[in-house]
Amino acid sequence: MTPGTGPLRRSRPPVWSYWVVLPAIMVLWAVVAGLIQSPLLPAPAEVLDTLVREAGSGELWHHLGATLRRVVLAFALAMTLGALIGIAMGRSALTNALFDPLLVLLLNLPALVTIILMYVWFGLVEVAAVMAVVINKVPNVAVTVREGARSLDFRLEQMATVYRFSRWQRFREVWVPQLFPYLMAATRGGLALIWKIVLVVELLGRSSGVGFQLHMAFQVFDVAAILAYSLAFIAVVQLIELGILQPLERRSSRWRQPEAAHA
């Protein structure tokens, strides 16, 4: 296999592409908004003015912060539980047989159903909101990590046994480097899913967050506010993508480079 190929080594577009495509979209948006002259599609300048006003009043930071707190908490819980379940299922046929039907059920359960059930059972509280997100994400993480646990190199396991690695050494030196690409795949997919579910959770039952603000703006057909909060949310997601996830993904495949170079 040549370097840069394989399911876990996808090429990423260069950073400069963002500086070409995004301005082009903005220009197209401004042209279309100027042509139709409708409040249903405000011009970029109007949306920017709303964004600045919301930021200046503190409302934007308050609601964006509330959403980010829920995302971080739900993500940490889902990744921890999902990774532990996935490793156990990948290393034990009995555990896999017991958990697999439940994973299939949860993977096919609509997120909206989970959110409604959590709110009905536990009330419109923060715990119910976070639990709804976690329940929807854990199966995806478990399935991805399970495949990584199944593909662990038995030769490295034999080496660890010969050199009498402790359980912690085996986990840190043998398992983690091999599982890291799968954990990164679960991380990327997890964040993409959690962002969306958190907004729905906030829209249905919270009094703060970007989803709540989108709901309020929808009630009065304030498209400028909808676009302003959406763009602020997208900007945060892109910063996390470019500043954290992509560097981590490059690092996750670095250990495979010597192997690929001799393939």
HELIX and SHEET records of a PDB file:
HELIX    1   1 TRP A   16  ILE A   36  1                                  21    
HELIX    2   2 PRO A   44  SER A   57  1                                  14    
HELIX    3   3 GLU A   59  ARG A   91  1                                  33    
HELIX    4   4 ALA A   93  LEU A  107  1                                  15    
HELIX    5   5 ALA A  111  PHE A  122  1                                  12    
HELIX    6   6 GLU A  126  ARG A  150  1                                  25    
HELIX    7   7 PHE A  154  VAL A  162  1                                   9    
HELIX    8   8 ARG A  167  GLN A  169  1                                   3    
HELIX    9   9 ARG A  170  TRP A  175  3                                   6    
HELIX   10  10 VAL A  176  GLY A  205  1                                  30    
HELIX   11  11 VAL A  210  GLN A  219  1                                  10    
HELIX   12  12 VAL A  223  ILE A  240  1                                  18    
HELIX   13  13 GLU A  241  LEU A  245  3                                   5    
HELIX   14  14 GLN A  246  SER A  252  1                                   7    
HELIX   15  15 ARG A  254  ARG A  256  5                                   3    
HELIX   16  16 GLN A  257  ALA A  261  1                                   5    
END                                                                             
